[in-house]
Amino acid sequence: MSESPLTTVFVYGTLMPGERNAHIAAQGGSFSARPAALPGHRLLHLWPEAYPAVVPGDGGDVVRGFALTYTPADWPVALSFLDELEGIDEAPPLYTRQQVTLTLEDGKKVPAWVYLYAVLERLNRPGVLPVPGGDWTAIPDRSRTRESDR
């Protein structure tokens, strides 16, 4: 018997329900969305890009977002849309997809994929803002500045 593929992805920014790229997550097919937290990671807001970046943090850091769980049949389509938006095939990649463990609201731990920011030299330039509390929706000006932005 083969193991089912991991079909949950943690979203923490523009892909969250109600945010500007939520429609891209929906293009992938049917999914359930559950509030979740990613411990041990830091959330940053990049400006003027107006999108978030998650990087490894310390034990006290946490990022808040949603666990999107797709049906196994829809997962390959969803993954294609998600990977394209996150630029994992760009050279160099904008984000990398890594497996992590999330904590759901009820305290249950679940495995998931997350997109971690990969352009580390960008983090040394101006316009990198730590997000207190790890909740990107707390950023007042997270609007896209140009149509080409993610």
Beta strands, then each sheet from edge to edge (+ up, - down):
strand 1: 8-11
strand 2: 31-39
strand 3: 41-46
strand 4: 51-56
strand 5: 62-70
strand 6: 95-104
strand 7: 109-117
strand 8: 128-130
sheet 1: 1+ 5- 2+ 6- 7+ 1+
sheet 2: 4+ 3- 8+
end
